[in-house]
């Protein structure tokens, strides 16, 4: 089963696009993908994100992102190889870099998964990411009027960056609102629909073009090395 969440994007109440987020568990991995289309005050752009993470431990295995706007298309791929102690980043066809794998990093989509799965009593959640460590500070439970009705949520503020996330206290703990700063604007993402599907269009396309499933490729990578462990929560 694939969980599908549709979000409406707004800037100061003005429509600014939509974002479709899909998530499923396949074997020992969680696959997630987001397809955001920006319009209006944010300009015309499309951003696709793809994440593979360890289902048990939460750390990222692979992250992909593509941005398409008037200036063209930019692509980025990141693989997190704990067995070799290196994170490999690729931009375009020639720009390749490596940095040390010093912690069990999360990518942007697995960061959101971390908040959904967090212990409800945790006051602070430490989330290591490339280039920075994010701390989510719990602001307590809040009643929130959403497009899907009133929801009781766990509210978090993220540092650095100053984003806010509201997570439904009822399972499956959907993110019902997310506020992020983009330039000088605050972008609100409101959950407007939750459905189920049978496919992960972007990950399934990658699996088809590579001649095998992402699940199988993930198993081969793990056989080459040991395991990565980190504390998920700092309560």
Secondary structure, DSSP 8 states (H G I E B T S, - for coil): -EEEEEEEEEETTEEEEEEEEEEEEETTEEEEEEEEEE-GGG-SEEEEEEEEEETTT--EEEEEEEEEETTEEEEEEEEEETTTTEEEEEETTTEEEEEE--S--B-HHHHHHHHHTS-TT-SEEEEEETTEEEEEEEEEEEEEEETTEEEEEEEEEEETTTEEEEEESSTT--EEEEEEEETTEEEEEEEEEEEEES--HHHHHHHHHHTS-HHHHHHHHHHTS--------B-
